[in-house]
């Protein structure tokens, strides 16, 4: 945050000057002059609603640029829509600003929202803004549309399914360390790339149509691969076995792992760190190839990392042997 200056303005200035343009004249938003919005029905579709919040010092670093903070807030919510197979529609925003917030701070935050809502095709529908003694906190409620009955849930994994994950795992956790300056063994370029993955998640929205057709269950990897696999297992009443040897890693993560004295401990670290915002899904064996082909057309790799069986919980294996996991991922307070 910037320090106090004479350029501060109140919430109504911010709404009128900065936020109202983000509504883009959407009739649902009622010009942002009311305390509500009106969402019309869309025949043949269900409205999907999700909500995430971020807190300074917990979900982003105090010196992170506020435009990137705003973009991360949008993207972590978009990742929830991606895991359900939904397409973005709009969002509601709530921000608690510390007392030393300046006009420049608010403008930077707004510019981040503006950039990413244009990139992902959604508009601001309403919300609230308040003051706080700290820390800076922002919450976003996101709306998306999905064809009626097509939502990809967490509770539909079946014994016999294959477990797939998109992209690479561990970059978010390493990216936090890179942003904190605690990855001295990696090059400057590697650290910058990893920090960018932490600050700017890549929501896998393009996978939606393929997930709706081919996946039984799906979740985004926000708290860690093992933790979010466990949520699918618990919701579905099955066991997910995750093969740590198959964890897809970026070149930077591989370089980091090669420098670890205990490779298994390093793999567990990457699989439990969180902040990856990739998609973990389960699918019948005959849907694996079509799903992977659809993802490849989007430039996204889906990697087979395990299987679903009868039982409960998550079972992690390494080189064919079961390995205990003492901490599955990030735990919220």
Helices and strands as residue ranges (DSSP letters): H 11-14, I 15-19, G 20-23, G 27-32, E 45-55, H 66-84, E 87-98, H 103-120, E 123-132, E 137-147, E 162-166, H 171-179, H 188-199, G 205-207, H 208-214, E 217-221, H 225-236, E 239-243, G 244-246, H 251-258, H 263-272, E 278-283, G 285-287, H 288-297, E 302-309, E 313-318, E 321-322
